[in-house]
C-alpha cells in the first residue's frame, strides 16, 4: 500500500517554509539535514533526503511523527515546540497560541469550561480593560 498517494498536498506550508528558510539560513544541503536526523539507537536517518525535498517543495508527504520532528528540530537547531507548531499548522490546521505568563494559560484553561454566554461576557470585559490591538 502506498501511503504517499493517500496524502494530498497540505493547503498550508508552515513546516515547509520553516524548514526551507532555516536550512538556507544554516547553509545546509538536503543531504546534510538528512545526515543530522540520525536515530542514536539505529544510526539510521529518521528523515530521508527525498522526504525533506518534497516537504520543502510543498509536495505531498506523510506527516512526520514525534521522533522525526525531534530529529528535524535538532538538525535545524530550532526549538522542538517551533517545529511541532509548524507541523501542527501545516498538516492538521492547528493554530497554537502560546503565552509566557501562567495567568494567561490559566485563563485559557478556564475559558474551555465556560458557557458561550460567559465567554461573551469575558470578551466584553477584556475589550473594556485592555487597549485595542
C-alpha positions as CSV (number, residue, x, y, z in Angstrom):
1,X,0.0,0.0,0.0
2,X,1.4,3.4,-1.0
3,X,0.8,5.8,1.9
4,X,2.2,8.7,-0.1
5,X,-0.7,8.6,-2.6
6,X,-3.2,8.8,0.3
7,X,-2.0,12.3,1.4
8,X,-2.8,15.4,-0.7
9,X,-0.5,18.4,-0.6
10,X,-1.3,20.4,2.5
11,X,-3.1,23.8,2.0
12,X,-0.7,25.4,4.4
13,X,3.1,25.3,4.2
14,X,4.1,26.3,7.7
15,X,6.6,23.5,8.3
16,X,7.7,23.5,4.6
17,X,8.5,27.2,4.8
18,X,10.2,27.0,8.2
19,X,12.5,24.0,7.1
20,X,13.4,25.7,3.8
21,X,14.2,29.0,5.3
22,X,16.2,27.6,8.2
23,X,18.1,25.2,6.0
24,X,19.1,28.1,3.8
25,X,20.0,30.2,6.8
26,X,22.3,27.5,8.1
27,X,23.6,26.8,4.6
28,X,22.9,23.1,4.8
29,X,22.2,20.8,1.9
30,X,19.3,18.5,1.9
31,X,21.7,15.6,2.5
32,X,23.3,17.4,5.4
33,X,19.9,17.8,7.0
34,X,19.2,14.1,6.4
35,X,22.5,13.2,8.0
36,X,21.7,15.3,11.1
37,X,18.5,13.4,11.7
38,X,20.2,10.2,12.7
39,X,18.5,8.0,15.2
40,X,21.0,7.4,18.0
41,X,19.8,3.8,18.6
42,X,19.9,2.6,15.0
43,X,22.3,5.0,13.4
44,X,19.8,5.5,10.5
45,X,18.4,8.8,9.4
46,X,14.9,9.4,10.6
47,X,14.2,11.6,7.6
48,X,15.2,10.8,4.1
49,X,16.6,13.4,1.6
50,X,13.6,12.8,-0.7
51,X,11.1,13.5,2.1
52,X,12.8,16.7,3.0
53,X,12.9,17.7,-0.6
54,X,9.2,17.0,-1.2
55,X,8.3,18.8,2.1
56,X,10.2,22.0,1.0
57,X,8.6,21.9,-2.4
58,X,5.1,21.7,-0.9
59,X,4.6,18.2,-2.4
60,X,2.6,15.5,-0.6
61,X,4.4,13.9,2.3
62,X,3.4,11.6,5.1
63,X,3.1,13.8,8.2
64,X,6.1,13.3,10.5
65,X,5.7,11.7,13.9
66,X,7.3,12.9,17.1
67,X,10.7,11.2,16.6
68,X,11.0,12.8,13.2
69,X,10.0,16.2,14.5
70,X,12.5,16.0,17.3
71,X,15.3,14.9,14.8
72,X,14.3,17.8,12.5
73,X,14.5,20.3,15.4
74,X,18.0,19.0,16.3
75,X,19.1,19.1,12.7
76,X,17.9,22.7,12.1
77,X,19.0,23.9,15.6
78,X,15.4,25.0,16.4
79,X,13.2,24.5,19.5
80,X,11.1,21.4,19.2
81,X,8.0,23.4,20.1
82,X,8.5,25.6,17.0
83,X,8.8,22.6,14.7
84,X,5.7,21.0,16.4
85,X,3.7,24.2,15.9
86,X,4.6,24.5,12.3
87,X,3.8,20.8,11.6
88,X,0.5,21.0,13.5
89,X,-0.5,24.1,11.5
90,X,0.5,22.6,8.1
91,X,-0.8,19.0,8.5
92,X,-3.7,19.4,10.9
93,X,-4.7,23.1,10.8
94,X,-3.8,23.7,14.4
95,X,-3.1,27.2,15.3
96,X,-1.2,27.2,18.6
97,X,-1.3,30.2,20.9
98,X,1.4,30.3,23.4
99,X,1.6,32.6,26.4
100,X,4.6,33.2,28.6
101,X,2.6,34.1,31.7
102,X,0.9,31.5,33.9
103,X,-2.1,33.8,34.3
104,X,-2.8,33.7,30.5
105,X,-2.5,30.0,30.3
106,X,-4.8,29.6,33.3
107,X,-7.4,31.9,31.6
108,X,-7.3,29.7,28.5
109,X,-7.8,26.5,30.5
110,X,-10.7,28.1,32.4
111,X,-12.3,29.5,29.2
112,X,-12.7,26.0,27.9
113,X,-15.1,25.3,30.7
114,X,-17.2,28.4,30.2
115,X,-20.6,28.6,28.6
116,X,-21.0,30.7,25.4
117,X,-22.6,33.5,27.3
118,X,-19.8,33.5,29.9
119,X,-17.3,33.7,27.1
120,X,-19.1,36.7,25.5
121,X,-19.1,38.4,28.9
122,X,-15.4,37.7,29.4
123,X,-14.6,39.1,25.9
124,X,-16.6,42.3,26.6
125,X,-14.7,42.7,29.9
126,X,-11.3,42.1,28.2
127,X,-12.2,44.6,25.5
128,X,-13.1,47.2,28.1
129,X,-9.9,46.7,30.2
130,X,-7.3,46.2,27.5
131,X,-6.2,48.6,24.8
132,X,-7.2,47.8,21.3
133,X,-4.6,46.0,19.1
